[in-house]
Amino acid sequence: MSTTDDTGTVVGILDTRVEAGQQCIISLDLMTAGQARQYWMLPGTYTIRAGRTGLLVTGTGLDEDQEHVLYRAGRPVAALPTLDGDHSVDPTVTYRVQRLVTGDWELIALH
């Protein structure tokens, strides 16, 4: 998948799961202050970018004063699972994740 709008290029639909109104990206945890959470995505928008400690996440419902890093099996990740397979994150690109009306989460590489 690769479509373009005025702000970026859609690179895929994240592979997610829903439980009790919250969603997660399959096989990934969000690490915050040493605590891992699997279900953390709420309806809204998130930004993902590479940082010193891994892929950093900011956005809806996340405390801006803390660092939030994506992990898989206790280790930082460099790729995000999409419905078409893992998308290797370009460390020079910032990504936006937004929920579509279908409930899917679109991954967009920003220009």
N, C-alpha and C positions, 0 to 999 in steps of 0.2 A: 504494500500500500504506500503510495506516495502522491499526495495531492497538495496543492499549495493554496494558501489564502493570503490576505494582505499582511499577515504578521509572521507567518512561518510555514513550515512544511509538515504535514501530517505524516508521521512515520509508522504509526500503527495504533491498534487498540490494545490496551493493557489487558493481560490475562488476570482477571479478578474473581473474587468470591464474596458473597454477602452473608452476614450473620447478624441478627438482631439490629438491623438498620445501619450497620457499619460495614464497610468493605475493606478488603485487603488485596494487595498484589500477591498472586500465588507465589508461595515459597519464600517470600520476603518478610522480614520484620523491620519495624522502625525502632531504632535504638535512640533513647533519650536519657541522658544522665545515668547510663549504665543499666537502664531498664528497657527490655524488649517488649514491643506490642505488635501483635499480628494484625488485629483489626483497628485501623486508625483513620481510614478515609471516610470523610463526611461529604455530603453534596457540596460542591464548591470548586475551587481552583487551587492547584498546587504548582510550585516551581521546583524543578530538580536540576541541580548543577553539580559538577565535580568540585570537591574541596580537598583539603589536606587529609581528611580522615575517611573519605569515600564520597558517595553520592548524597548530597545534602538536600533536604526537603524543607520547604516553607509553604505556608498556606493555611487554609481553613481549619480552625480549631487547634492549631499548633502554637505553642508559646514562642514568641519571637525572641525571647531572651535566652533560649536554649538551642543547642545544636541537635538536629534530628538527622540521623544517618541510616540509610538502607543497608540491611545485612541479610545474608543467607547462610544458615548453619553456622552462626557466630562469626562470620567474616564479612567485611565490606564487599559490595558488589560493583561491577563495572558494566553490567548489562541488565536490561529490564525485560521481563517476560511479556511478550505480546501474543496475540492469537496466531501470528504467523511465525513464531519462534522468538528467540532472544534477540533484542536490539542492543548492540554494543553502543554504549554512550560515548559520544565524542567529548573529550574533556574541555574542548574550547567552546562548546555550545551549551546554552541554557535551554531547558525544555519546560513546556507548560503541559500540565495534565488537567483536563477539564471533563466534567461529566456531561454526557450527551443525554437528550431526552429519552433515549432507549435504555439508559442506565449504564451503558458502556463508558469506559474512560479512555479518551483520546490522548495520545502522546504526540506533541507538536514540538519540532525543533524550531526555535525562534530565530529570526533573521537579525 
